[in-house]
Amino acid sequence: MDGAKDKTYFYIAKEGLKAPLPSNWKPCKSPRGSIYYFNINSSVRQKEHPCDDYYRDLFKKEKVLNARKKEEKVIK
């Protein structure tokens, strides 16, 4: 994110922070206190919230879409 320029997209970050875990994922805490996520079906363990990729992609798509809209305004 580019600070002031990306303020428009903060709603995506906010939505991502509130996103519930998919049903097959559980939050866990390591003995050292680190949070990780565990998929009970596949036994995958990861540090990032399972929905992070979705919101990261949504942010990128929205930026591209808005850039195109600005270009179209300039052309008109």
C-alpha positions in Angstrom: 0.0 0.0 0.0 1.1 3.5 -0.7 -0.2 5.4 2.4 -2.2 8.4 1.4 -2.8 7.2 -2.2 -4.2 3.9 -1.0 -6.5 5.4 1.7 -9.4 4.8 -0.7 -8.8 1.0 -0.3 -8.7 0.9 3.5 -12.2 -0.6 3.5 -10.7 -3.8 2.0 -8.0 -4.0 4.7 -10.7 -3.5 7.3 -12.9 -6.2 5.8 -9.9 -8.5 5.7 -9.2 -8.0 9.4 -12.8 -8.8 10.3 -13.0 -11.8 7.9 -14.0 -15.0 9.7 -11.8 -18.1 9.3 -13.1 -20.7 6.8 -14.7 -23.6 8.6 -11.8 -26.0 8.2 -9.3 -23.6 9.7 -8.5 -23.0 13.4 -6.4 -20.4 15.0 -3.6 -21.8 17.2 -0.9 -20.5 19.5 2.7 -22.0 19.5 4.5 -22.7 22.8 6.4 -19.4 22.1 3.2 -17.4 21.8 3.1 -17.0 18.0 -0.3 -17.2 16.3 -0.7 -19.5 13.3 -3.6 -21.1 11.4 -4.2 -24.8 11.0 -6.3 -26.5 8.4 -7.9 -29.5 10.1 -8.6 -31.3 6.7 -5.2 -31.0 5.1 -2.9 -30.5 8.2 -1.5 -27.3 6.6 -0.1 -24.9 9.0 0.6 -21.2 8.1 1.3 -17.8 9.7 -1.0 -15.8 7.4 -4.8 -15.7 7.8 -6.2 -18.1 5.1 -8.2 -15.2 3.5 -5.2 -12.8 3.2 -4.6 -13.8 -0.5 -8.2 -13.1 -1.4 -8.1 -9.5 0.1 -4.6 -8.9 -1.3 -5.9 -9.8 -4.8 -9.1 -7.7 -4.3 -6.9 -4.7 -3.4 -4.8 -5.1 -6.6 -7.9 -5.6 -8.8 -9.6 -2.5 -7.3 -6.5 -0.4 -7.9 -6.3 -1.5 -11.6 -10.0 -0.9 -12.0 -9.8 2.6 -10.6 -6.7 3.4 -12.7 -8.7 2.4 -15.8 -11.6 4.6 -14.8 -9.3 7.6 -14.4 -7.7 6.9 -17.8 -11.2 6.7 -19.4 -12.1 10.1 -17.9 -8.9 11.6 -19.3 -9.7 10.2 -22.8 -13.3 11.5 -22.8 
